[in-house]
Amino acid sequence: MRTTADSVGGMSSTAIPNPSLPISGVGLRRNQVGSLELSGEEELHRLVLLHYHLADSLQSLLPPPAASSDRDYAHPSSSASVVLSMPFLHKLLDALLTCESDFKSLLLLVLSRKLGVISRPPLDRGVHDLLDGFIKTLDLCNAVSRSLQSLRHWNRHANIAATALHRPNPPSLPPQLSRARRALSKLLLSDCSCLDSSSSTCRRVCQICSAARHLNTVAPGILTPRNDSGGAAVLVVAVITIRFLLRFAIWAMVTAFSCSVGTVPPLPPLPPPARQMPWAAPMSSLQERIAEELRTAMKEKVAAGAATTGMLVETLAVERSGRKAMKMLSSGNEAGEAAEELADASRRLEEALGPLERKVREVFHRFVRCRTDVLKRLHEDRRSSSPTDALQ
């Protein structure tokens, strides 16, 4: 039964690109057009839908141009220009889930019509690399989940300090000031330099840094449809799309939770064939914007001689407010205003942690199911193909 526009993603037929114009929808090179035109209408429609959802999702993540020069890291909710935030990561994972659903739908459709298609080059290697990318995604989800738990523990120090300092009537007493100093010291010293110390919090916060090694292994090559046509050519393009999305998502998450700029390798620009995809422009723009914000945040940290627990706008705000409160305490000045700022930053971080934690768990379980389904169909495809075509 053909999937209609109304049954996919809850979208109306007017919101989905015209499936009769697939070539402009996928933006492929001219020598690939002929092979795609031999595809079934439904296969092309689902490929266009995958590209449309990804391009639309990435475009929605870009801040408005008018806000590009107005960054406010201390108050993330008041600035639409900041990219690296927990709501941004939440939306990026939403896009990943949507595209995973579109891809799996297309994959199962093609396999139901053309047995053995993923047992022959170039899809045999591409699908195996994609399955490996799924494993890297699961590893990343585990690392991010542990980092979020550590951030919750780290944020308690901010809450303790803010509570101890926020005593306008009567003023904070010496025991309360000592408690605030101890909490602020723990808050501002949770960086990678303490990995060799006895601080388990530091070790957990920096677990995400190890995920950077996955970037090279997930880097997608450009598959060429060769002499394949129809569903095989469509599936090649879909595999390319998902692999680039996985690489970008892993890079963005590693960057957001990285312990230092040196732990995150720069993401190479998209190769020429991929630049013709409709999602290439917003992905490249996001990549450039994240890199720019990373440089800005690192300059601020270096200037302040600050430790780092990540590059997210929420953690930067807590660190900045904590440094301000510590400076006020050290100078013997009233820290009531700084305590209010710290309490506000701590609350914002706490409110953002829960939704992102749930979304990471959802991504983990979804990709476990997707990988299981693909492996099942791969096994069936092997059994149905001839021994000479089977995967070695």
MARBA-514685 format. One record per residue (C-alpha): residue number from 1; x, y, z. Coordinates in nm, 2 decimals, always signed. Example, Ala and Ser with C-alpha at 12.3 -4.5 7.8 and 13.67 -1.06 7.14 Angstrom:
2
<pt seq="1" x="+1.23" y="-0.45" z="+0.78"/>
<pt seq="2" x="+1.37" y="-0.11" z="+0.71"/>
//
This chain:
392
<pt seq="1" x="+0.00" y="+0.00" z="+0.00"/>
<pt seq="2" x="+0.14" y="+0.34" z="-0.10"/>
<pt seq="3" x="+0.22" y="+0.58" z="+0.18"/>
<pt seq="4" x="+0.04" y="+0.91" z="+0.13"/>
<pt seq="5" x="+0.16" y="+1.25" z="+0.23"/>
<pt seq="6" x="-0.11" y="+1.26" z="+0.50"/>
<pt seq="7" x="+0.02" y="+0.95" z="+0.66"/>
<pt seq="8" x="+0.39" y="+1.05" z="+0.69"/>
<pt seq="9" x="+0.49" y="+1.26" z="+0.98"/>
<pt seq="10" x="+0.15" y="+1.41" z="+1.03"/>
<pt seq="11" x="+0.20" y="+1.65" z="+0.74"/>
<pt seq="12" x="-0.05" y="+1.76" z="+0.49"/>
<pt seq="13" x="-0.01" y="+1.70" z="+0.13"/>
<pt seq="14" x="+0.06" y="+2.07" z="+0.07"/>
<pt seq="15" x="+0.36" y="+2.06" z="+0.31"/>
<pt seq="16" x="+0.55" y="+1.79" z="+0.12"/>
<pt seq="17" x="+0.75" y="+1.85" z="-0.19"/>
<pt seq="18" x="+0.60" y="+1.73" z="-0.52"/>
<pt seq="19" x="+0.71" y="+1.37" z="-0.57"/>
<pt seq="20" x="+0.68" y="+1.42" z="-0.94"/>
<pt seq="21" x="+0.98" y="+1.65" z="-0.92"/>
<pt seq="22" x="+1.23" y="+1.42" z="-0.75"/>
<pt seq="23" x="+1.55" y="+1.53" z="-0.92"/>
<pt seq="24" x="+1.53" y="+1.89" z="-0.81"/>
<pt seq="25" x="+1.43" y="+1.76" z="-0.47"/>
<pt seq="26" x="+1.74" y="+1.56" z="-0.41"/>
<pt seq="27" x="+1.98" y="+1.78" z="-0.60"/>
<pt seq="28" x="+2.20" y="+1.51" z="-0.75"/>
<pt seq="29" x="+2.47" y="+1.53" z="-1.02"/>
<pt seq="30" x="+2.36" y="+1.51" z="-1.38"/>
<pt seq="31" x="+2.51" y="+1.17" z="-1.44"/>
<pt seq="32" x="+2.30" y="+1.02" z="-1.16"/>
<pt seq="33" x="+1.97" y="+1.16" z="-1.29"/>
<pt seq="34" x="+1.91" y="+0.88" z="-1.54"/>
<pt seq="35" x="+1.94" y="+0.60" z="-1.28"/>
<pt seq="36" x="+1.70" y="+0.78" z="-1.04"/>
<pt seq="37" x="+1.44" y="+0.84" z="-1.31"/>
<pt seq="38" x="+1.41" y="+0.46" z="-1.34"/>
<pt seq="39" x="+1.30" y="+0.44" z="-0.98"/>
<pt seq="40" x="+0.94" y="+0.39" z="-0.87"/>
<pt seq="41" x="+0.74" y="+0.70" z="-0.79"/>
<pt seq="42" x="+0.69" y="+0.60" z="-0.43"/>
<pt seq="43" x="+1.07" y="+0.54" z="-0.38"/>
<pt seq="44" x="+1.15" y="+0.88" z="-0.51"/>
<pt seq="45" x="+0.88" y="+1.04" z="-0.31"/>
<pt seq="46" x="+1.02" y="+0.89" z="+0.01"/>
<pt seq="47" x="+1.37" y="+1.00" z="-0.08"/>
<pt seq="48" x="+1.25" y="+1.35" z="-0.14"/>
<pt seq="49" x="+1.06" y="+1.34" z="+0.19"/>
<pt seq="50" x="+1.38" y="+1.24" z="+0.37"/>
<pt seq="51" x="+1.57" y="+1.52" z="+0.21"/>
<pt seq="52" x="+1.29" y="+1.77" z="+0.28"/>
<pt seq="53" x="+1.26" y="+1.68" z="+0.64"/>
<pt seq="54" x="+1.64" y="+1.70" z="+0.70"/>
<pt seq="55" x="+1.68" y="+2.03" z="+0.51"/>
<pt seq="56" x="+1.38" y="+2.18" z="+0.69"/>
<pt seq="57" x="+1.50" y="+2.07" z="+1.03"/>
<pt seq="58" x="+1.85" y="+2.20" z="+0.98"/>
<pt seq="59" x="+1.72" y="+2.53" z="+0.85"/>
<pt seq="60" x="+1.50" y="+2.57" z="+1.16"/>
<pt seq="61" x="+1.80" y="+2.53" z="+1.38"/>
<pt seq="62" x="+1.98" y="+2.83" z="+1.22"/>
<pt seq="63" x="+1.94" y="+3.15" z="+1.42"/>
<pt seq="64" x="+1.78" y="+3.45" z="+1.24"/>
<pt seq="65" x="+2.03" y="+3.66" z="+1.05"/>
<pt seq="66" x="+1.93" y="+3.97" z="+1.24"/>
<pt seq="67" x="+2.05" y="+3.82" z="+1.56"/>
<pt seq="68" x="+2.38" y="+3.70" z="+1.43"/>
<pt seq="69" x="+2.57" y="+3.99" z="+1.60"/>
<pt seq="70" x="+2.38" y="+3.98" z="+1.93"/>
<pt seq="71" x="+2.50" y="+3.70" z="+2.14"/>
<pt seq="72" x="+2.40" y="+3.67" z="+2.51"/>
<pt seq="73" x="+2.55" y="+3.36" z="+2.66"/>
<pt seq="74" x="+2.44" y="+3.46" z="+3.01"/>
<pt seq="75" x="+2.07" y="+3.46" z="+2.92"/>
<pt seq="76" x="+2.02" y="+3.19" z="+2.65"/>
<pt seq="77" x="+1.64" y="+3.22" z="+2.65"/>
<pt seq="78" x="+1.67" y="+3.59" z="+2.56"/>
<pt seq="79" x="+1.89" y="+3.54" z="+2.26"/>
<pt seq="80" x="+1.80" y="+3.35" z="+1.94"/>
<pt seq="81" x="+2.16" y="+3.38" z="+1.81"/>
<pt seq="82" x="+2.32" y="+3.12" z="+2.03"/>
<pt seq="83" x="+2.34" y="+2.78" z="+1.87"/>
<pt seq="84" x="+2.51" y="+2.55" z="+2.12"/>
<pt seq="85" x="+2.24" y="+2.51" z="+2.38"/>
<pt seq="86" x="+2.04" y="+2.22" z="+2.52"/>
<pt seq="87" x="+1.72" y="+2.31" z="+2.33"/>
<pt seq="88" x="+1.93" y="+2.31" z="+2.01"/>
<pt seq="89" x="+2.07" y="+1.96" z="+2.08"/>
<pt seq="90" x="+1.71" y="+1.85" z="+2.16"/>
<pt seq="91" x="+1.59" y="+1.97" z="+1.82"/>
<pt seq="92" x="+1.89" y="+1.82" z="+1.64"/>
<pt seq="93" x="+1.81" y="+1.48" z="+1.80"/>
<pt seq="94" x="+1.45" y="+1.53" z="+1.69"/>
<pt seq="95" x="+1.57" y="+1.57" z="+1.33"/>
<pt seq="96" x="+1.78" y="+1.26" z="+1.36"/>
<pt seq="97" x="+1.48" y="+1.06" z="+1.48"/>
<pt seq="98" x="+1.26" y="+1.19" z="+1.19"/>
<pt seq="99" x="+1.52" y="+1.11" z="+0.93"/>
<pt seq="100" x="+1.59" y="+0.77" z="+1.08"/>
<pt seq="101" x="+1.22" y="+0.69" z="+1.04"/>
<pt seq="102" x="+1.21" y="+0.82" z="+0.68"/>
<pt seq="103" x="+1.53" y="+0.62" z="+0.60"/>
<pt seq="104" x="+1.41" y="+0.30" z="+0.74"/>
<pt seq="105" x="+1.08" y="+0.33" z="+0.56"/>
<pt seq="106" x="+1.26" y="+0.38" z="+0.23"/>
<pt seq="107" x="+1.50" y="+0.10" z="+0.30"/>
<pt seq="108" x="+1.23" y="-0.15" z="+0.38"/>
<pt seq="109" x="+1.03" y="-0.05" z="+0.07"/>
<pt seq="110" x="+1.33" y="-0.10" z="-0.16"/>
<pt seq="111" x="+1.42" y="-0.43" z="-0.01"/>
<pt seq="112" x="+1.07" y="-0.56" z="-0.04"/>
<pt seq="113" x="+1.08" y="-0.49" z="-0.41"/>
<pt seq="114" x="+1.44" y="-0.58" z="-0.50"/>
<pt seq="115" x="+1.60" y="-0.86" z="-0.31"/>
<pt seq="116" x="+1.97" y="-0.87" z="-0.30"/>
<pt seq="117" x="+2.02" y="-0.50" z="-0.36"/>
<pt seq="118" x="+2.22" y="-0.45" z="-0.04"/>
<pt seq="119" x="+2.44" y="-0.75" z="-0.11"/>
<pt seq="120" x="+2.61" y="-0.59" z="-0.41"/>
<pt seq="121" x="+2.85" y="-0.29" z="-0.44"/>
<pt seq="122" x="+2.84" y="-0.01" z="-0.35"/>
<pt seq="123" x="+2.55" y="-0.07" z="-0.10"/>
<pt seq="124" x="+2.71" y="-0.37" z="+0.07"/>
<pt seq="125" x="+2.99" y="-0.15" z="+0.21"/>
<pt seq="126" x="+2.77" y="+0.15" z="+0.26"/>
<pt seq="127" x="+2.51" y="-0.04" z="+0.47"/>
<pt seq="128" x="+2.78" y="-0.21" z="+0.68"/>
<pt seq="129" x="+2.94" y="+0.13" z="+0.74"/>
<pt seq="130" x="+2.60" y="+0.27" z="+0.83"/>
<pt seq="131" x="+2.55" y="-0.01" z="+1.08"/>
<pt seq="132" x="+2.88" y="+0.08" z="+1.23"/>
<pt seq="133" x="+2.77" y="+0.44" z="+1.25"/>
<pt seq="134" x="+2.46" y="+0.32" z="+1.45"/>
<pt seq="135" x="+2.70" y="+0.16" z="+1.70"/>
<pt seq="136" x="+2.89" y="+0.49" z="+1.73"/>
<pt seq="137" x="+2.56" y="+0.67" z="+1.79"/>
<pt seq="138" x="+2.48" y="+0.43" z="+2.07"/>
<pt seq="139" x="+2.82" y="+0.49" z="+2.22"/>
<pt seq="140" x="+2.76" y="+0.86" z="+2.20"/>
<pt seq="141" x="+2.42" y="+0.84" z="+2.36"/>
<pt seq="142" x="+2.58" y="+0.66" z="+2.66"/>
<pt seq="143" x="+2.86" y="+0.92" z="+2.69"/>
<pt seq="144" x="+2.62" y="+1.21" z="+2.67"/>
<pt seq="145" x="+2.39" y="+1.05" z="+2.92"/>
<pt seq="146" x="+2.67" y="+1.01" z="+3.17"/>
<pt seq="147" x="+2.78" y="+1.37" z="+3.10"/>
<pt seq="148" x="+2.43" y="+1.50" z="+3.17"/>
<pt seq="149" x="+2.42" y="+1.31" z="+3.50"/>
<pt seq="150" x="+2.75" y="+1.47" z="+3.59"/>
<pt seq="151" x="+2.63" y="+1.81" z="+3.49"/>
<pt seq="152" x="+2.33" y="+1.76" z="+3.72"/>
<pt seq="153" x="+2.57" y="+1.68" z="+4.01"/>
<pt seq="154" x="+2.80" y="+1.97" z="+3.91"/>
<pt seq="155" x="+2.51" y="+2.21" z="+3.91"/>
<pt seq="156" x="+2.43" y="+2.12" z="+4.27"/>
<pt seq="157" x="+2.74" y="+2.31" z="+4.38"/>
<pt seq="158" x="+2.60" y="+2.62" z="+4.20"/>
<pt seq="159" x="+2.27" y="+2.58" z="+4.38"/>
<pt seq="160" x="+2.44" y="+2.53" z="+4.72"/>
<pt seq="161" x="+2.65" y="+2.85" z="+4.67"/>
<pt seq="162" x="+2.36" y="+3.05" z="+4.55"/>
<pt seq="163" x="+2.15" y="+2.94" z="+4.85"/>
<pt seq="164" x="+2.42" y="+3.02" z="+5.10"/>
<pt seq="165" x="+2.48" y="+3.37" z="+4.95"/>
<pt seq="166" x="+2.13" y="+3.47" z="+4.89"/>
<pt seq="167" x="+2.05" y="+3.59" z="+5.25"/>
<pt seq="168" x="+1.96" y="+3.95" z="+5.22"/>
<pt seq="169" x="+1.79" y="+3.97" z="+5.55"/>
<pt seq="170" x="+1.98" y="+3.89" z="+5.77"/>
<pt seq="171" x="+2.32" y="+3.90" z="+5.57"/>
<pt seq="172" x="+2.51" y="+3.58" z="+5.51"/>
<pt seq="173" x="+2.70" y="+3.47" z="+5.82"/>
<pt seq="174" x="+3.07" y="+3.35" z="+5.81"/>
<pt seq="175" x="+2.97" y="+2.98" z="+5.81"/>
<pt seq="176" x="+2.74" y="+3.04" z="+5.52"/>
<pt seq="177" x="+3.01" y="+3.23" z="+5.33"/>
<pt seq="178" x="+3.26" y="+2.94" z="+5.39"/>
<pt seq="179" x="+3.00" y="+2.70" z="+5.26"/>
<pt seq="180" x="+2.95" y="+2.91" z="+4.95"/>
<pt seq="181" x="+3.33" y="+2.93" z="+4.89"/>
<pt seq="182" x="+3.37" y="+2.56" z="+4.91"/>
<pt seq="183" x="+3.08" y="+2.50" z="+4.67"/>
<pt seq="184" x="+3.21" y="+2.76" z="+4.43"/>
<pt seq="185" x="+3.56" y="+2.61" z="+4.44"/>
<pt seq="186" x="+3.42" y="+2.27" z="+4.34"/>
<pt seq="187" x="+3.21" y="+2.43" z="+4.07"/>
<pt seq="188" x="+3.50" y="+2.61" z="+3.91"/>
<pt seq="189" x="+3.76" y="+2.34" z="+3.93"/>
<pt seq="190" x="+3.57" y="+2.06" z="+3.74"/>
<pt seq="191" x="+3.79" y="+2.06" z="+3.43"/>
<pt seq="192" x="+3.99" y="+1.80" z="+3.24"/>
<pt seq="193" x="+4.31" y="+1.88" z="+3.43"/>
<pt seq="194" x="+4.17" y="+1.70" z="+3.73"/>
<pt seq="195" x="+4.12" y="+1.37" z="+3.55"/>
<pt seq="196" x="+4.42" y="+1.22" z="+3.73"/>
<pt seq="197" x="+4.29" y="+1.34" z="+4.07"/>
<pt seq="198" x="+4.04" y="+1.17" z="+4.29"/>
<pt seq="199" x="+3.75" y="+1.36" z="+4.16"/>
<pt seq="200" x="+3.50" y="+1.12" z="+4.01"/>
<pt seq="201" x="+3.29" y="+1.41" z="+3.90"/>
<pt seq="202" x="+3.56" y="+1.53" z="+3.67"/>
<pt seq="203" x="+3.61" y="+1.19" z="+3.52"/>
<pt seq="204" x="+3.24" y="+1.15" z="+3.44"/>
<pt seq="205" x="+3.21" y="+1.50" z="+3.30"/>
<pt seq="206" x="+3.49" y="+1.43" z="+3.06"/>
<pt seq="207" x="+3.37" y="+1.09" z="+2.93"/>
<pt seq="208" x="+3.23" y="+1.27" z="+2.63"/>
<pt seq="209" x="+3.58" y="+1.37" z="+2.52"/>
<pt seq="210" x="+3.65" y="+1.01" z="+2.42"/>
<pt seq="211" x="+3.36" y="+1.02" z="+2.17"/>
<pt seq="212" x="+3.57" y="+1.25" z="+1.95"/>
<pt seq="213" x="+3.76" y="+0.94" z="+1.82"/>
<pt seq="214" x="+3.43" y="+0.83" z="+1.65"/>
<pt seq="215" x="+3.43" y="+1.12" z="+1.41"/>
<pt seq="216" x="+3.69" y="+0.97" z="+1.18"/>
<pt seq="217" x="+3.52" y="+0.63" z="+1.17"/>
<pt seq="218" x="+3.18" y="+0.78" z="+1.09"/>
<pt seq="219" x="+3.32" y="+1.01" z="+0.82"/>
<pt seq="220" x="+3.11" y="+0.91" z="+0.51"/>
<pt seq="221" x="+3.26" y="+0.84" z="+0.18"/>
<pt seq="222" x="+3.07" y="+0.93" z="-0.14"/>
<pt seq="223" x="+2.91" y="+0.62" z="-0.28"/>
<pt seq="224" x="+2.86" y="+0.60" z="-0.65"/>
<pt seq="225" x="+2.56" y="+0.42" z="-0.79"/>
<pt seq="226" x="+2.77" y="+0.27" z="-1.07"/>
<pt seq="227" x="+2.54" y="+0.09" z="-1.31"/>
<pt seq="228" x="+2.26" y="+0.04" z="-1.06"/>
<pt seq="229" x="+1.93" y="+0.21" z="-1.13"/>
<pt seq="230" x="+1.59" y="+0.24" z="-0.97"/>
<pt seq="231" x="+1.57" y="+0.15" z="-0.60"/>
<pt seq="232" x="+1.94" y="+0.08" z="-0.57"/>
<pt seq="233" x="+2.03" y="+0.43" z="-0.68"/>
<pt seq="234" x="+1.77" y="+0.59" z="-0.45"/>
<pt seq="235" x="+1.90" y="+0.38" z="-0.16"/>
<pt seq="236" x="+2.26" y="+0.49" z="-0.22"/>
<pt seq="237" x="+2.16" y="+0.86" z="-0.19"/>
<pt seq="238" x="+1.96" y="+0.78" z="+0.13"/>
<pt seq="239" x="+2.26" y="+0.60" z="+0.29"/>
<pt seq="240" x="+2.48" y="+0.90" z="+0.20"/>
<pt seq="241" x="+2.23" y="+1.14" z="+0.36"/>
<pt seq="242" x="+2.20" y="+0.94" z="+0.69"/>
<pt seq="243" x="+2.57" y="+0.90" z="+0.72"/>
<pt seq="244" x="+2.64" y="+1.27" z="+0.69"/>
<pt seq="245" x="+2.37" y="+1.34" z="+0.94"/>
<pt seq="246" x="+2.51" y="+1.10" z="+1.19"/>
<pt seq="247" x="+2.86" y="+1.25" z="+1.15"/>
<pt seq="248" x="+2.72" y="+1.60" z="+1.20"/>
<pt seq="249" x="+2.52" y="+1.50" z="+1.50"/>
<pt seq="250" x="+2.81" y="+1.33" z="+1.67"/>
<pt seq="251" x="+3.04" y="+1.63" z="+1.60"/>
<pt seq="252" x="+2.78" y="+1.87" z="+1.74"/>
<pt seq="253" x="+2.73" y="+1.67" z="+2.06"/>
<pt seq="254" x="+3.10" y="+1.61" z="+2.12"/>
<pt seq="255" x="+3.16" y="+1.98" z="+2.07"/>
<pt seq="256" x="+2.89" y="+2.08" z="+2.31"/>
<pt seq="257" x="+3.02" y="+1.86" z="+2.59"/>
<pt seq="258" x="+3.39" y="+1.88" z="+2.51"/>
<pt seq="259" x="+3.64" y="+1.95" z="+2.79"/>
<pt seq="260" x="+3.87" y="+2.17" z="+2.57"/>
<pt seq="261" x="+3.88" y="+2.28" z="+2.21"/>
<pt seq="262" x="+4.17" y="+2.05" z="+2.14"/>
<pt seq="263" x="+3.96" y="+1.74" z="+2.20"/>
<pt seq="264" x="+3.73" y="+1.82" z="+1.91"/>
<pt seq="265" x="+3.87" y="+1.79" z="+1.56"/>
<pt seq="266" x="+3.72" y="+2.03" z="+1.31"/>
<pt seq="267" x="+3.46" y="+1.88" z="+1.08"/>
<pt seq="268" x="+3.58" y="+1.87" z="+0.72"/>
<pt seq="269" x="+3.37" y="+2.06" z="+0.47"/>
<pt seq="270" x="+3.12" y="+1.86" z="+0.26"/>
<pt seq="271" x="+3.27" y="+1.71" z="-0.05"/>
<pt seq="272" x="+3.15" y="+1.85" z="-0.39"/>
<pt seq="273" x="+2.89" y="+1.58" z="-0.46"/>
<pt seq="274" x="+2.72" y="+1.62" z="-0.12"/>
<pt seq="275" x="+2.71" y="+2.00" z="-0.16"/>
<pt seq="276" x="+2.44" y="+1.95" z="-0.42"/>
<pt seq="277" x="+2.20" y="+1.79" z="-0.17"/>
<pt seq="278" x="+1.92" y="+2.02" z="-0.05"/>
<pt seq="279" x="+2.04" y="+1.98" z="+0.31"/>
<pt seq="280" x="+2.40" y="+2.07" z="+0.24"/>
<pt seq="281" x="+2.37" y="+2.45" z="+0.27"/>
<pt seq="282" x="+2.20" y="+2.46" z="+0.62"/>
<pt seq="283" x="+2.43" y="+2.19" z="+0.75"/>
<pt seq="284" x="+2.74" y="+2.38" z="+0.64"/>
<pt seq="285" x="+2.60" y="+2.70" z="+0.79"/>
<pt seq="286" x="+2.54" y="+2.53" z="+1.12"/>
<pt seq="287" x="+2.88" y="+2.38" z="+1.11"/>
<pt seq="288" x="+3.04" y="+2.72" z="+1.06"/>
<pt seq="289" x="+2.82" y="+2.88" z="+1.33"/>
<pt seq="290" x="+2.91" y="+2.62" z="+1.59"/>
<pt seq="291" x="+3.28" y="+2.65" z="+1.51"/>
<pt seq="292" x="+3.25" y="+3.03" z="+1.55"/>
<pt seq="293" x="+3.08" y="+3.00" z="+1.89"/>
<pt seq="294" x="+3.33" y="+2.74" z="+2.00"/>
<pt seq="295" x="+3.62" y="+2.99" z="+1.93"/>
<pt seq="296" x="+3.43" y="+3.27" z="+2.11"/>
<pt seq="297" x="+3.37" y="+3.06" z="+2.42"/>
<pt seq="298" x="+3.73" y="+2.93" z="+2.43"/>
<pt seq="299" x="+3.86" y="+3.29" z="+2.41"/>
<pt seq="300" x="+3.64" y="+3.39" z="+2.70"/>
<pt seq="301" x="+3.76" y="+3.09" z="+2.91"/>
<pt seq="302" x="+4.13" y="+3.15" z="+2.83"/>
<pt seq="303" x="+4.09" y="+3.52" z="+2.92"/>
<pt seq="304" x="+3.93" y="+3.43" z="+3.25"/>
<pt seq="305" x="+4.17" y="+3.14" z="+3.32"/>
<pt seq="306" x="+3.85" y="+2.94" z="+3.36"/>
<pt seq="307" x="+3.79" y="+2.56" z="+3.39"/>
<pt seq="308" x="+3.55" y="+2.41" z="+3.15"/>
<pt seq="309" x="+3.27" y="+2.16" z="+3.17"/>
<pt seq="310" x="+3.16" y="+2.20" z="+2.81"/>
<pt seq="311" x="+3.06" y="+2.46" z="+2.56"/>
<pt seq="312" x="+2.69" y="+2.47" z="+2.61"/>
<pt seq="313" x="+2.54" y="+2.81" z="+2.67"/>
<pt seq="314" x="+2.38" y="+2.69" z="+2.99"/>
<pt seq="315" x="+2.70" y="+2.57" z="+3.14"/>
<pt seq="316" x="+2.89" y="+2.88" z="+3.03"/>
<pt seq="317" x="+2.63" y="+3.09" z="+3.21"/>
<pt seq="318" x="+2.67" y="+2.89" z="+3.53"/>
<pt seq="319" x="+3.05" y="+2.92" z="+3.51"/>
<pt seq="320" x="+3.04" y="+3.29" z="+3.44"/>
<pt seq="321" x="+2.80" y="+3.36" z="+3.73"/>
<pt seq="322" x="+3.01" y="+3.14" z="+3.96"/>
<pt seq="323" x="+3.33" y="+3.33" z="+3.88"/>
<pt seq="324" x="+3.15" y="+3.66" z="+3.95"/>
<pt seq="325" x="+3.02" y="+3.53" z="+4.28"/>
<pt seq="326" x="+3.37" y="+3.41" z="+4.38"/>
<pt seq="327" x="+3.52" y="+3.74" z="+4.28"/>
<pt seq="328" x="+3.27" y="+3.93" z="+4.50"/>
<pt seq="329" x="+3.34" y="+3.69" z="+4.80"/>
<pt seq="330" x="+3.72" y="+3.73" z="+4.76"/>
<pt seq="331" x="+3.69" y="+4.11" z="+4.76"/>
<pt seq="332" x="+3.47" y="+4.11" z="+5.06"/>
<pt seq="333" x="+3.18" y="+4.28" z="+4.87"/>
<pt seq="334" x="+2.81" y="+4.19" z="+4.90"/>
<pt seq="335" x="+2.74" y="+3.90" z="+4.67"/>
<pt seq="336" x="+2.36" y="+3.91" z="+4.67"/>
<pt seq="337" x="+2.32" y="+4.02" z="+4.31"/>
<pt seq="338" x="+2.58" y="+3.76" z="+4.20"/>
<pt seq="339" x="+2.39" y="+3.49" z="+4.40"/>
<pt seq="340" x="+2.07" y="+3.58" z="+4.22"/>
<pt seq="341" x="+2.24" y="+3.55" z="+3.88"/>
<pt seq="342" x="+2.40" y="+3.22" z="+3.98"/>
<pt seq="343" x="+2.06" y="+3.08" z="+4.11"/>
<pt seq="344" x="+1.90" y="+3.18" z="+3.78"/>
<pt seq="345" x="+2.17" y="+3.02" z="+3.57"/>
<pt seq="346" x="+2.15" y="+2.71" z="+3.78"/>
<pt seq="347" x="+1.78" y="+2.69" z="+3.74"/>
<pt seq="348" x="+1.80" y="+2.72" z="+3.37"/>
<pt seq="349" x="+2.05" y="+2.44" z="+3.34"/>
<pt seq="350" x="+1.84" y="+2.22" z="+3.57"/>
<pt seq="351" x="+1.53" y="+2.28" z="+3.36"/>
<pt seq="352" x="+1.71" y="+2.19" z="+3.04"/>
<pt seq="353" x="+1.87" y="+1.87" z="+3.16"/>
<pt seq="354" x="+1.55" y="+1.66" z="+3.20"/>
<pt seq="355" x="+1.41" y="+1.70" z="+2.84"/>
<pt seq="356" x="+1.75" y="+1.64" z="+2.69"/>
<pt seq="357" x="+1.81" y="+1.33" z="+2.90"/>
<pt seq="358" x="+1.48" y="+1.18" z="+2.79"/>
<pt seq="359" x="+1.55" y="+1.27" z="+2.42"/>
<pt seq="360" x="+1.89" y="+1.10" z="+2.44"/>
<pt seq="361" x="+1.73" y="+0.78" z="+2.58"/>
<pt seq="362" x="+1.47" y="+0.79" z="+2.30"/>
<pt seq="363" x="+1.74" y="+0.82" z="+2.04"/>
<pt seq="364" x="+1.93" y="+0.53" z="+2.19"/>
<pt seq="365" x="+1.63" y="+0.29" z="+2.19"/>
<pt seq="366" x="+1.52" y="+0.40" z="+1.84"/>
<pt seq="367" x="+1.86" y="+0.32" z="+1.69"/>
<pt seq="368" x="+1.88" y="-0.01" z="+1.87"/>
<pt seq="369" x="+1.55" y="-0.11" z="+1.71"/>
<pt seq="370" x="+1.66" y="+0.04" z="+1.37"/>
<pt seq="371" x="+1.99" y="-0.16" z="+1.37"/>
<pt seq="372" x="+1.80" y="-0.48" z="+1.47"/>
<pt seq="373" x="+1.56" y="-0.43" z="+1.18"/>
<pt seq="374" x="+1.83" y="-0.36" z="+0.93"/>
<pt seq="375" x="+2.03" y="-0.66" z="+1.04"/>
<pt seq="376" x="+1.72" y="-0.88" z="+1.01"/>
<pt seq="377" x="+1.65" y="-0.76" z="+0.65"/>
<pt seq="378" x="+2.02" y="-0.80" z="+0.57"/>
<pt seq="379" x="+2.01" y="-1.16" z="+0.68"/>
<pt seq="380" x="+1.70" y="-1.22" z="+0.48"/>
<pt seq="381" x="+1.86" y="-1.05" z="+0.18"/>
<pt seq="382" x="+2.17" y="-1.27" z="+0.21"/>
<pt seq="383" x="+1.95" y="-1.59" z="+0.22"/>
<pt seq="384" x="+1.76" y="-1.48" z="-0.09"/>
<pt seq="385" x="+2.06" y="-1.38" z="-0.30"/>
<pt seq="386" x="+2.28" y="-1.62" z="-0.49"/>
<pt seq="387" x="+2.61" y="-1.73" z="-0.33"/>
<pt seq="388" x="+2.81" y="-1.53" z="-0.58"/>
<pt seq="389" x="+2.63" y="-1.21" z="-0.48"/>
<pt seq="390" x="+2.62" y="-1.27" z="-0.11"/>
<pt seq="391" x="+2.83" y="-1.07" z="+0.13"/>
<pt seq="392" x="+3.16" y="-1.22" z="+0.22"/>
//
